[in-house]
Every structure is written in structure tokens, then in C-alpha cells.
Amino acid sequence: MFGDHTNRVKRIATAPMWPNTFWSAAEDGLIRQYDLRENSKHSEVLIDLTEYCGQLVEAKCLTVNPQDNNCLAVGASGPFVRLYDIRMIHNHRKSMKQSPSAGVHTFCDRQKPLPDGAAQYYVAGHLPVKLPDYNNRLRVLVATYVTFSPNGTELLVNMGGEQVYLFDLTYKQRPYTFLLPRKCHSSGEVQNGKMSTNGVSNGVSNGLHLHSNGFRLPESRGHTSPQVELPPYLERVKQQANEAFACQQWTQAIQLYSKAVQRAPHNAMLYGNRAAAYMKRKCPSGKKKKTMASEEAAPVAHLALQTRGEDRDGDHYDALRDCLKAISLNPCHLKAHFRLARCLFELKYVAEALECLDDFKGKFPEQAHSSACDALGRDITAALFSKNDGEEKKGPGGGGPVRLRSTSRKDSISEDEMVLRERSYDYQFRYCGHCNTTTDIKEANFFGSNAQYIVSGSDDGSFFIWEKETTNLVRVLQGDESIVNCLQPHPSYCFLATSGIDPVVRLWNPRPESEDLTGRVVEDMEGASQANQRRMNADPLEVMLLNMGYRITGLSSGGAGASDDEDSSEGQVQCRPS
């Protein structure tokens, strides 16, 4: 029996090649290593997160790479996921113990607990800038589960309070928001509608020092966008996506564009169209007039996508990524240039949005005075003045919209931690639809003979299945009366075990297509996804009432039929009949 942790242990990990060794992650912020061959029932501290993130940090989950048992992934409080090289840490600690200058011979040296290169951080690029918004809504971001793909090249993370993310450990990329230039200080002055360019942008007040390489897009050569021919079957898919867009079926359009992108990854038009669908999906009720049925026909005046609602978290960042991809494939992509400026504005990189808009006007002067450009320019100018005015009222030290560095002694972030966060890598895929706010043990896992699917539990009692490569949602099944927390695939057979609040473990396996669908299939997957997103953005009191057995109209798991009209009864508390 081991009792070294001072708070609850959340997860234990083992390594196939090291049968006598295992690790634990606990809410005291420690990762401990155990060796069953030792006589004493004592563990050693492998990683002390409090050395980096303060006394309030909690370790929630960990896992060992099945192909490289020296690689340990750790999820903890906040949006960052950590990868550690166990071998490097051990070698570093041994050298510290042997050093005559080491005053205290502990496993975790206080001066430099981790050697350079022993840790890599991963984060969804939009989360650091959105963290204050989540904090204001008492919405906690914490990794509730991490797991490696069977071949060890991918890391899957279920981010509590957000979505499920897949990180590619082989082809790494920096978050685009970390590469923005230093354009304006959080306390800079607004001059002629522009923020002064000394210091750093609002994306840096979180301690992420962005590179000063300038926000420059590829030069366009003329205004004619070269089109890449699509094969007939993909042209049909694209037309279906355009029709779904015209009917304001944003998620269906995204899924169809994603299906086409998987088969034609070098077609700029597909990325541009999908970016527009991502931006439109942010509208809360989808009642806007249709603005673009196809990329070929829409004028730029119809591209001022006024997006003020909360739907799928991260949509604007995915749209930004698609815009940059479209521009890299086709520097003449007029609409992608404009949408990029809008995405930066919605992500609160206001000064960068202004620079991007000016860049757009320079490349496409005939659109410089269009209604869309004028509207976005007014929004940016108003935001810059509002931000500057708010900071003047707060006075010095009031802080910008993003502040991850705390002045509290217990929650202070070390310089080493800031450097590691600055070097973080971005995600490859994002999976939306589930809800993960109620429990901090909710899992997500790979599924299928080739790990071609992603599965995750949800607070609405369902579990969700996505295609890994397209991120499209393919099935929702009712797995529990309350919450599905655990999902584990069989190592060799096509079985999936799920469990949650119910006192049972359910086993799932494929049925013949000729059989009727069971009552556990959730037919309205989009309705369930929308209800879950509303639930994640709900007031904490409403969530508490939901968990007590009350129903918030428009937030129930069967929310497909909930009205989105402004005068609807959404938000009213009603007693759920027994």
C-alpha cells in the first residue's frame, strides 16, 4: 500500500516493458514513480508541477507511450498538455545527486527540476487567449484524459470545459496565434484609429512572447484565383456542401467540406469554403440571411460575417487555420484574406486584425471601400478605443484581456514554465459535440482496427464517435442515464466497454446492417451536439440545477426541438418529471 500523495490520486499508468514500475498523478500536483522491486513501500517524485505552476495546480491524468515507454504524457489544470522524457529526467537527477554542490539530495532538485529538452508542451492555439473568458464564466479548463495512439505517433486529449483534440507528435506545428508579431502594448495609445506599435499585443500579456517577424501574407499575383480541378465525385460533394451552406446547415456543410478536403488536401477553395462555414456556425440561432452558396459566386460585400454568438468553441481558430491554408495554396484568394482579418478580430487579436485588413486593402484596392471592409474597420477601431479606455480606467497594472501569469505567490508561474508554454505545439484535429464539464475523469480514446475512429463520453449520458481523419461525427449512442465517463476498446476484438454513473458496465459491438437500430441510438446527432455546446456555455447555476434533476429549456440532452427565437423560454428552469 502506497500513501505518499497528500491529495486524491486521479490516474495510474503502467509501461509494457517495465512490469515492476508504475506512475501516479494526483491533485497535489505531483507525478510519482513506484518500483515494486524495492523493499520499502516508498515512491519518488518524478515531476513536481507546483515548481512550475504554483501550489494550486492539480495533476489529473497521465499515460505512457506504448511504443516508447520513456515518453510520459501528463494532463493537469489549464489548457497545456505536457510530454516528458523519463530517461532524461532520471539522468539529470542522477547527475545532480553526484554533484558535490548539491546541498540536498532529493529526487526533485529545486533549482532545475527538469533538464532542457526533457519536456514538450501541446495546446490548442486559441485556448490561451480565451482563458479569461472561460474564467469569467467559471468554466474550468483541465485535461481529464490523455492517451497515445497504438503506434505512439499521436496524442489524444479530452479537454474538460472544451473539446477533444488530437496532436500529431511527428509533424509538429506551432500555434498560429503564437507566431503573431508584437504590434501593440496592452497599455498603448490609440492614434488615428490605430494602436501604437510599441511592446506586445494582447496575445502576449499571458506570458507568451510572440515573435516579431511581422504578420505578412504571401504576395498575390493578380486577382484571378487559379482553380484546382476536382474529380467529378468530389465536385458533387462540394456542391452538396454549398447547398447545405445555402440552407444554413453549417455543420453539414463543414462535414461535407471536410470529406472533400481529406481527398483533395491541396484545393484552396475547399479550405476557404469551410472557413466560411466555421464562422457562420458561431451564430447562436443560424437565422442570418444566406450569404454564400458557393465560393465562385459570392461578392466580398457579403463576407462581413457578424459572429457574436457562442456555438462550437474553437470554430474561429479552425477558420483562421483554413484561411491561412487557403492563402498558402492560393495567394490570390481574396475571400480567405478578408476572413482571416475577421477571424483575428473575433479571437481578440485586434491590432493584428487591423494590420491584416490593411494588408487586404493593399492587395485588393477595388475592395478597400466595400461595405464589408468598412464594417470590419469600424468594429476594429471601436474595439481598440474601448480596450484603451478600459485600461485607462483600471490604471497601471490593470492588465489586458489575457493574463495567465498571476501575482499570487501560491499560483505564480515560473520563467521556465513560460518558456515551455511559449514553445508549445498546436493540434491537428478537433472533435466537437460532447460535453465535458461535470466530472474530471471523462475519457476519450482511439477505436477501430486501425484507430480510425475517436470516441468520448459526455455529460448528457451519451458517447460520441467521430471519424479521425475528417473529424465528422458518425454516431451518438445513449450509454448511461446520467454521464458516460469511461470508454475502453478491447485490445484485439471489436468491443467497446463504457461506464458512467449507472452501476453497470456496458459492452458494445457491431450489429448486422439488416437489424433494426436499437433504442440507444441518438438519431438527432446535431441536436444533441448543439444542446451539449449550450450546456458547456451555460451559467454554473444552471448546470448545477441540471445535475440536481431540473431541466433548463434548450439545454436538455434532447435539445433539438428547443426554440432559438429571441422571445423563446430558453433559460427558464422547469422541474423534470420523474
TAQUIMO-V867917 format. One record per residue. N is the residue number from 0. RES is the residue in one letter. SS is DSSP state (~ for helix, > for strand, _ for the rest). OMEGA is omega as a letter, one per 20 degrees, with the letter a starting at -180 (* if undefined). Layout:
n=N res=RES ss=SS omega=OMEGA
n=N res=RES ss=SS omega=OMEGA
//
This chain:
n=0 res=M ss=_ omega=a
n=1 res=F ss=_ omega=a
n=2 res=G ss=_ omega=a
n=3 res=D ss=_ omega=a
n=4 res=H ss=_ omega=r
n=5 res=T ss=_ omega=r
n=6 res=N ss=_ omega=a
n=7 res=R ss=_ omega=r
n=8 res=V ss=> omega=a
n=9 res=K ss=> omega=a
n=10 res=R ss=> omega=r
n=11 res=I ss=> omega=a
n=12 res=A ss=> omega=r
n=13 res=T ss=> omega=r
n=14 res=A ss=> omega=a
n=15 res=P ss=_ omega=a
n=16 res=M ss=_ omega=a
n=17 res=W ss=> omega=a
n=18 res=P ss=> omega=a
n=19 res=N ss=> omega=a
n=20 res=T ss=> omega=r
n=21 res=F ss=> omega=a
n=22 res=W ss=> omega=r
n=23 res=S ss=> omega=r
n=24 res=A ss=> omega=a
n=25 res=A ss=> omega=a
n=26 res=E ss=_ omega=r
n=27 res=D ss=_ omega=r
n=28 res=G ss=_ omega=a
n=29 res=L ss=> omega=r
n=30 res=I ss=> omega=a
n=31 res=R ss=> omega=r
n=32 res=Q ss=> omega=a
n=33 res=Y ss=> omega=r
n=34 res=D ss=> omega=a
n=35 res=L ss=_ omega=a
n=36 res=R ss=_ omega=r
n=37 res=E ss=_ omega=a
n=38 res=N ss=_ omega=a
n=39 res=S ss=_ omega=r
n=40 res=K ss=_ omega=a
n=41 res=H ss=_ omega=r
n=42 res=S ss=_ omega=r
n=43 res=E ss=> omega=r
n=44 res=V ss=> omega=r
n=45 res=L ss=> omega=a
n=46 res=I ss=> omega=r
n=47 res=D ss=> omega=a
n=48 res=L ss=_ omega=a
n=49 res=T ss=~ omega=r
n=50 res=E ss=~ omega=a
n=51 res=Y ss=~ omega=a
n=52 res=C ss=~ omega=r
n=53 res=G ss=_ omega=a
n=54 res=Q ss=_ omega=a
n=55 res=L ss=_ omega=a
n=56 res=V ss=_ omega=r
n=57 res=E ss=_ omega=r
n=58 res=A ss=> omega=a
n=59 res=K ss=> omega=a
n=60 res=C ss=> omega=r
n=61 res=L ss=> omega=r
n=62 res=T ss=> omega=a
n=63 res=V ss=> omega=r
n=64 res=N ss=_ omega=a
n=65 res=P ss=_ omega=a
n=66 res=Q ss=_ omega=r
n=67 res=D ss=_ omega=a
n=68 res=N ss=_ omega=r
n=69 res=N ss=_ omega=a
n=70 res=C ss=> omega=a
n=71 res=L ss=> omega=r
n=72 res=A ss=> omega=a
n=73 res=V ss=> omega=r
n=74 res=G ss=> omega=a
n=75 res=A ss=> omega=r
n=76 res=S ss=> omega=r
n=77 res=G ss=_ omega=a
n=78 res=P ss=_ omega=a
n=79 res=F ss=_ omega=r
n=80 res=V ss=> omega=a
n=81 res=R ss=> omega=r
n=82 res=L ss=> omega=a
n=83 res=Y ss=> omega=r
n=84 res=D ss=> omega=a
n=85 res=I ss=~ omega=a
n=86 res=R ss=~ omega=r
n=87 res=M ss=~ omega=r
n=88 res=I ss=~ omega=r
n=89 res=H ss=~ omega=a
n=90 res=N ss=~ omega=r
n=91 res=H ss=~ omega=a
n=92 res=R ss=~ omega=r
n=93 res=K ss=~ omega=r
n=94 res=S ss=~ omega=r
n=95 res=M ss=~ omega=r
n=96 res=K ss=~ omega=a
n=97 res=Q ss=~ omega=a
n=98 res=S ss=_ omega=r
n=99 res=P ss=_ omega=a
n=100 res=S ss=_ omega=a
n=101 res=A ss=_ omega=a
n=102 res=G ss=_ omega=a
n=103 res=V ss=_ omega=a
n=104 res=H ss=_ omega=r
n=105 res=T ss=_ omega=a
n=106 res=F ss=_ omega=a
n=107 res=C ss=_ omega=a
n=108 res=D ss=_ omega=a
n=109 res=R ss=_ omega=a
n=110 res=Q ss=_ omega=a
n=111 res=K ss=_ omega=a
n=112 res=P ss=_ omega=a
n=113 res=L ss=_ omega=r
n=114 res=P ss=_ omega=r
n=115 res=D ss=_ omega=r
n=116 res=G ss=_ omega=a
n=117 res=A ss=_ omega=a
n=118 res=A ss=> omega=r
n=119 res=Q ss=> omega=a
n=120 res=Y ss=> omega=r
n=121 res=Y ss=> omega=a
n=122 res=V ss=_ omega=r
n=123 res=A ss=_ omega=a
n=124 res=G ss=_ omega=a
n=125 res=H ss=_ omega=a
n=126 res=L ss=~ omega=r
n=127 res=P ss=~ omega=a
n=128 res=V ss=~ omega=a
n=129 res=K ss=~ omega=a
n=130 res=L ss=~ omega=r
n=131 res=P ss=~ omega=r
n=132 res=D ss=~ omega=r
n=133 res=Y ss=~ omega=r
n=134 res=N ss=~ omega=r
n=135 res=N ss=~ omega=r
n=136 res=R ss=_ omega=a
n=137 res=L ss=_ omega=a
n=138 res=R ss=_ omega=a
n=139 res=V ss=_ omega=r
n=140 res=L ss=_ omega=a
n=141 res=V ss=> omega=r
n=142 res=A ss=> omega=a
n=143 res=T ss=> omega=r
n=144 res=Y ss=> omega=r
n=145 res=V ss=> omega=r
n=146 res=T ss=> omega=r
n=147 res=F ss=> omega=r
n=148 res=S ss=_ omega=a
n=149 res=P ss=_ omega=r
n=150 res=N ss=_ omega=r
n=151 res=G ss=_ omega=a
n=152 res=T ss=_ omega=a
n=153 res=E ss=> omega=r
n=154 res=L ss=> omega=a
n=155 res=L ss=> omega=a
n=156 res=V ss=> omega=r
n=157 res=N ss=> omega=a
n=158 res=M ss=> omega=r
n=159 res=G ss=> omega=a
n=160 res=G ss=_ omega=a
n=161 res=E ss=_ omega=a
n=162 res=Q ss=_ omega=r
n=163 res=V ss=> omega=a
n=164 res=Y ss=> omega=r
n=165 res=L ss=> omega=r
n=166 res=F ss=> omega=r
n=167 res=D ss=> omega=a
n=168 res=L ss=_ omega=a
n=169 res=T ss=_ omega=r
n=170 res=Y ss=_ omega=a
n=171 res=K ss=_ omega=r
n=172 res=Q ss=_ omega=r
n=173 res=R ss=> omega=r
n=174 res=P ss=_ omega=a
n=175 res=Y ss=~ omega=a
n=176 res=T ss=~ omega=r
n=177 res=F ss=~ omega=a
n=178 res=L ss=~ omega=r
n=179 res=L ss=_ omega=a
n=180 res=P ss=_ omega=r
n=181 res=R ss=_ omega=a
n=182 res=K ss=_ omega=a
n=183 res=C ss=_ omega=r
n=184 res=H ss=_ omega=a
n=185 res=S ss=_ omega=r
n=186 res=S ss=_ omega=a
n=187 res=G ss=_ omega=a
n=188 res=E ss=_ omega=r
n=189 res=V ss=> omega=a
n=190 res=Q ss=> omega=a
n=191 res=N ss=_ omega=r
n=192 res=G ss=_ omega=a
n=193 res=K ss=> omega=r
n=194 res=M ss=> omega=r
n=195 res=S ss=_ omega=a
n=196 res=T ss=_ omega=r
n=197 res=N ss=_ omega=r
n=198 res=G ss=_ omega=a
n=199 res=V ss=_ omega=a
n=200 res=S ss=_ omega=r
n=201 res=N ss=_ omega=r
n=202 res=G ss=_ omega=a
n=203 res=V ss=_ omega=a
n=204 res=S ss=_ omega=r
n=205 res=N ss=_ omega=r
n=206 res=G ss=_ omega=r
n=207 res=L ss=_ omega=a
n=208 res=H ss=_ omega=a
n=209 res=L ss=_ omega=a
n=210 res=H ss=_ omega=a
n=211 res=S ss=_ omega=a
n=212 res=N ss=_ omega=r
n=213 res=G ss=_ omega=r
n=214 res=F ss=_ omega=a
n=215 res=R ss=_ omega=r
n=216 res=L ss=_ omega=r
n=217 res=P ss=_ omega=r
n=218 res=E ss=_ omega=r
n=219 res=S ss=_ omega=r
n=220 res=R ss=_ omega=a
n=221 res=G ss=_ omega=a
n=222 res=H ss=_ omega=r
n=223 res=T ss=_ omega=a
n=224 res=S ss=_ omega=r
n=225 res=P ss=_ omega=a
n=226 res=Q ss=_ omega=r
n=227 res=V ss=_ omega=a
n=228 res=E ss=_ omega=r
n=229 res=L ss=_ omega=r
n=230 res=P ss=_ omega=a
n=231 res=P ss=~ omega=a
n=232 res=Y ss=~ omega=r
n=233 res=L ss=~ omega=r
n=234 res=E ss=~ omega=r
n=235 res=R ss=~ omega=r
n=236 res=V ss=~ omega=r
n=237 res=K ss=~ omega=r
n=238 res=Q ss=~ omega=r
n=239 res=Q ss=~ omega=r
n=240 res=A ss=~ omega=r
n=241 res=N ss=~ omega=r
n=242 res=E ss=~ omega=r
n=243 res=A ss=~ omega=r
n=244 res=F ss=~ omega=a
n=245 res=A ss=~ omega=r
n=246 res=C ss=_ omega=r
n=247 res=Q ss=_ omega=r
n=248 res=Q ss=_ omega=a
n=249 res=W ss=~ omega=a
n=250 res=T ss=~ omega=r
n=251 res=Q ss=~ omega=r
n=252 res=A ss=~ omega=r
n=253 res=I ss=~ omega=a
n=254 res=Q ss=~ omega=r
n=255 res=L ss=~ omega=r
n=256 res=Y ss=~ omega=r
n=257 res=S ss=~ omega=r
n=258 res=K ss=~ omega=r
n=259 res=A ss=~ omega=r
n=260 res=V ss=~ omega=r
n=261 res=Q ss=~ omega=a
n=262 res=R ss=~ omega=a
n=263 res=A ss=_ omega=a
n=264 res=P ss=_ omega=a
n=265 res=H ss=_ omega=r
n=266 res=N ss=_ omega=a
n=267 res=A ss=~ omega=a
n=268 res=M ss=~ omega=a
n=269 res=L ss=~ omega=r
n=270 res=Y ss=~ omega=r
n=271 res=G ss=~ omega=r
n=272 res=N ss=~ omega=a
n=273 res=R ss=~ omega=r
n=274 res=A ss=~ omega=r
n=275 res=A ss=~ omega=r
n=276 res=A ss=~ omega=r
n=277 res=Y ss=~ omega=a
n=278 res=M ss=~ omega=r
n=279 res=K ss=~ omega=a
n=280 res=R ss=~ omega=r
n=281 res=K ss=_ omega=r
n=282 res=C ss=_ omega=a
n=283 res=P ss=_ omega=a
n=284 res=S ss=_ omega=r
n=285 res=G ss=_ omega=a
n=286 res=K ss=_ omega=r
n=287 res=K ss=_ omega=r
n=288 res=K ss=_ omega=r
n=289 res=K ss=_ omega=a
n=290 res=T ss=_ omega=a
n=291 res=M ss=_ omega=r
n=292 res=A ss=_ omega=r
n=293 res=S ss=_ omega=a
n=294 res=E ss=_ omega=a
n=295 res=E ss=_ omega=a
n=296 res=A ss=_ omega=a
n=297 res=A ss=_ omega=r
n=298 res=P ss=_ omega=a
n=299 res=V ss=~ omega=r
n=300 res=A ss=~ omega=a
n=301 res=H ss=~ omega=a
n=302 res=L ss=~ omega=r
n=303 res=A ss=_ omega=a
n=304 res=L ss=_ omega=a
n=305 res=Q ss=_ omega=a
n=306 res=T ss=_ omega=a
n=307 res=R ss=_ omega=a
n=308 res=G ss=_ omega=r
n=309 res=E ss=_ omega=r
n=310 res=D ss=_ omega=a
n=311 res=R ss=_ omega=r
n=312 res=D ss=_ omega=r
n=313 res=G ss=_ omega=a
n=314 res=D ss=~ omega=a
n=315 res=H ss=~ omega=r
n=316 res=Y ss=~ omega=r
n=317 res=D ss=~ omega=r
n=318 res=A ss=~ omega=r
n=319 res=L ss=~ omega=r
n=320 res=R ss=~ omega=r
n=321 res=D ss=~ omega=r
n=322 res=C ss=~ omega=r
n=323 res=L ss=~ omega=r
n=324 res=K ss=~ omega=r
n=325 res=A ss=~ omega=a
n=326 res=I ss=~ omega=r
n=327 res=S ss=~ omega=r
n=328 res=L ss=~ omega=a
n=329 res=N ss=_ omega=a
n=330 res=P ss=_ omega=a
n=331 res=C ss=_ omega=a
n=332 res=H ss=_ omega=a
n=333 res=L ss=~ omega=a
n=334 res=K ss=~ omega=r
n=335 res=A ss=~ omega=r
n=336 res=H ss=~ omega=a
n=337 res=F ss=~ omega=a
n=338 res=R ss=~ omega=r
n=339 res=L ss=~ omega=r
n=340 res=A ss=~ omega=r
n=341 res=R ss=~ omega=r
n=342 res=C ss=~ omega=r
n=343 res=L ss=~ omega=r
n=344 res=F ss=~ omega=a
n=345 res=E ss=~ omega=r
n=346 res=L ss=_ omega=r
n=347 res=K ss=_ omega=r
n=348 res=Y ss=_ omega=a
n=349 res=V ss=~ omega=a
n=350 res=A ss=~ omega=r
n=351 res=E ss=~ omega=r
n=352 res=A ss=~ omega=r
n=353 res=L ss=~ omega=r
n=354 res=E ss=~ omega=r
n=355 res=C ss=~ omega=r
n=356 res=L ss=~ omega=r
n=357 res=D ss=~ omega=r
n=358 res=D ss=~ omega=r
n=359 res=F ss=~ omega=a
n=360 res=K ss=~ omega=r
n=361 res=G ss=~ omega=a
n=362 res=K ss=~ omega=a
n=363 res=F ss=_ omega=a
n=364 res=P ss=~ omega=a
n=365 res=E ss=~ omega=r
n=366 res=Q ss=~ omega=a
n=367 res=A ss=_ omega=a
n=368 res=H ss=_ omega=r
n=369 res=S ss=_ omega=a
n=370 res=S ss=~ omega=a
n=371 res=A ss=~ omega=r
n=372 res=C ss=~ omega=r
n=373 res=D ss=~ omega=a
n=374 res=A ss=~ omega=r
n=375 res=L ss=~ omega=r
n=376 res=G ss=~ omega=r
n=377 res=R ss=~ omega=r
n=378 res=D ss=~ omega=a
n=379 res=I ss=~ omega=a
n=380 res=T ss=~ omega=r
n=381 res=A ss=~ omega=a
n=382 res=A ss=~ omega=r
n=383 res=L ss=~ omega=r
n=384 res=F ss=~ omega=a
n=385 res=S ss=~ omega=r
n=386 res=K ss=~ omega=a
n=387 res=N ss=~ omega=r
n=388 res=D ss=~ omega=r
n=389 res=G ss=~ omega=a
n=390 res=E ss=~ omega=r
n=391 res=E ss=~ omega=r
n=392 res=K ss=~ omega=r
n=393 res=K ss=~ omega=a
n=394 res=G ss=_ omega=a
n=395 res=P ss=_ omega=r
n=396 res=G ss=_ omega=r
n=397 res=G ss=_ omega=r
n=398 res=G ss=_ omega=r
n=399 res=G ss=_ omega=a
n=400 res=P ss=_ omega=a
n=401 res=V ss=_ omega=r
n=402 res=R ss=_ omega=r
n=403 res=L ss=_ omega=a
n=404 res=R ss=_ omega=a
n=405 res=S ss=_ omega=r
n=406 res=T ss=_ omega=r
n=407 res=S ss=_ omega=a
n=408 res=R ss=_ omega=a
n=409 res=K ss=_ omega=a
n=410 res=D ss=_ omega=a
n=411 res=S ss=_ omega=a
n=412 res=I ss=_ omega=a
n=413 res=S ss=_ omega=r
n=414 res=E ss=~ omega=r
n=415 res=D ss=~ omega=r
n=416 res=E ss=~ omega=a
n=417 res=M ss=~ omega=r
n=418 res=V ss=~ omega=r
n=419 res=L ss=~ omega=r
n=420 res=R ss=~ omega=r
n=421 res=E ss=~ omega=a
n=422 res=R ss=_ omega=a
n=423 res=S ss=_ omega=r
n=424 res=Y ss=> omega=a
n=425 res=D ss=_ omega=r
n=426 res=Y ss=_ omega=r
n=427 res=Q ss=_ omega=a
n=428 res=F ss=> omega=r
n=429 res=R ss=> omega=a
n=430 res=Y ss=> omega=a
n=431 res=C ss=_ omega=r
n=432 res=G ss=_ omega=a
n=433 res=H ss=_ omega=r
n=434 res=C ss=_ omega=a
n=435 res=N ss=_ omega=r
n=436 res=T ss=_ omega=a
n=437 res=T ss=_ omega=a
n=438 res=T ss=_ omega=a
n=439 res=D ss=_ omega=r
n=440 res=I ss=_ omega=a
n=441 res=K ss=_ omega=a
n=442 res=E ss=_ omega=r
n=443 res=A ss=> omega=a
n=444 res=N ss=> omega=r
n=445 res=F ss=> omega=a
n=446 res=F ss=> omega=a
n=447 res=G ss=_ omega=a
n=448 res=S ss=_ omega=r
n=449 res=N ss=_ omega=a
n=450 res=A ss=_ omega=a
n=451 res=Q ss=_ omega=r
n=452 res=Y ss=> omega=r
n=453 res=I ss=> omega=r
n=454 res=V ss=> omega=r
n=455 res=S ss=> omega=r
n=456 res=G ss=> omega=a
n=457 res=S ss=_ omega=r
n=458 res=D ss=_ omega=a
n=459 res=D ss=_ omega=r
n=460 res=G ss=_ omega=a
n=461 res=S ss=> omega=r
n=462 res=F ss=> omega=a
n=463 res=F ss=> omega=r
n=464 res=I ss=> omega=r
n=465 res=W ss=> omega=r
n=466 res=E ss=> omega=a
n=467 res=K ss=_ omega=a
n=468 res=E ss=_ omega=a
n=469 res=T ss=_ omega=a
n=470 res=T ss=_ omega=a
n=471 res=N ss=_ omega=r
n=472 res=L ss=> omega=a
n=473 res=V ss=> omega=a
n=474 res=R ss=> omega=r
n=475 res=V ss=> omega=a
n=476 res=L ss=> omega=r
n=477 res=Q ss=> omega=a
n=478 res=G ss=_ omega=a
n=479 res=D ss=_ omega=r
n=480 res=E ss=_ omega=a
n=481 res=S ss=_ omega=a
n=482 res=I ss=_ omega=r
n=483 res=V ss=> omega=a
n=484 res=N ss=> omega=a
n=485 res=C ss=> omega=r
n=486 res=L ss=> omega=a
n=487 res=Q ss=> omega=r
n=488 res=P ss=> omega=r
n=489 res=H ss=_ omega=a
n=490 res=P ss=_ omega=a
n=491 res=S ss=_ omega=a
n=492 res=Y ss=_ omega=a
n=493 res=C ss=_ omega=r
n=494 res=F ss=_ omega=r
n=495 res=L ss=> omega=r
n=496 res=A ss=> omega=r
n=497 res=T ss=> omega=r
n=498 res=S ss=> omega=r
n=499 res=G ss=> omega=a
n=500 res=I ss=_ omega=r
n=501 res=D ss=_ omega=a
n=502 res=P ss=_ omega=a
n=503 res=V ss=_ omega=r
n=504 res=V ss=> omega=a
n=505 res=R ss=> omega=r
n=506 res=L ss=> omega=a
n=507 res=W ss=> omega=r
n=508 res=N ss=_ omega=a
n=509 res=P ss=_ omega=r
n=510 res=R ss=_ omega=r
n=511 res=P ss=_ omega=a
n=512 res=E ss=_ omega=a
n=513 res=S ss=_ omega=a
n=514 res=E ss=_ omega=r
n=515 res=D ss=_ omega=r
n=516 res=L ss=_ omega=a
n=517 res=T ss=_ omega=a
n=518 res=G ss=_ omega=a
n=519 res=R ss=_ omega=r
n=520 res=V ss=> omega=r
n=521 res=V ss=_ omega=a
n=522 res=E ss=_ omega=a
n=523 res=D ss=_ omega=a
n=524 res=M ss=~ omega=a
n=525 res=E ss=~ omega=r
n=526 res=G ss=~ omega=r
n=527 res=A ss=~ omega=r
n=528 res=S ss=~ omega=r
n=529 res=Q ss=~ omega=r
n=530 res=A ss=~ omega=r
n=531 res=N ss=~ omega=r
n=532 res=Q ss=~ omega=r
n=533 res=R ss=~ omega=r
n=534 res=R ss=~ omega=r
n=535 res=M ss=~ omega=a
n=536 res=N ss=_ omega=a
n=537 res=A ss=_ omega=r
n=538 res=D ss=_ omega=a
n=539 res=P ss=~ omega=r
n=540 res=L ss=~ omega=r
n=541 res=E ss=~ omega=r
n=542 res=V ss=~ omega=r
n=543 res=M ss=~ omega=r
n=544 res=L ss=~ omega=r
n=545 res=L ss=~ omega=a
n=546 res=N ss=~ omega=r
n=547 res=M ss=_ omega=r
n=548 res=G ss=_ omega=r
n=549 res=Y ss=> omega=r
n=550 res=R ss=> omega=r
n=551 res=I ss=> omega=a
n=552 res=T ss=_ omega=a
n=553 res=G ss=_ omega=a
n=554 res=L ss=_ omega=a
n=555 res=S ss=_ omega=a
n=556 res=S ss=_ omega=r
n=557 res=G ss=_ omega=a
n=558 res=G ss=~ omega=a
n=559 res=A ss=~ omega=a
n=560 res=G ss=~ omega=a
n=561 res=A ss=_ omega=r
n=562 res=S ss=_ omega=r
n=563 res=D ss=_ omega=a
n=564 res=D ss=_ omega=a
n=565 res=E ss=_ omega=a
n=566 res=D ss=_ omega=r
n=567 res=S ss=_ omega=a
n=568 res=S ss=_ omega=a
n=569 res=E ss=_ omega=a
n=570 res=G ss=_ omega=r
n=571 res=Q ss=_ omega=a
n=572 res=V ss=> omega=r
n=573 res=Q ss=> omega=r
n=574 res=C ss=> omega=r
n=575 res=R ss=_ omega=a
n=576 res=P ss=_ omega=a
n=577 res=S ss=_ omega=*
//
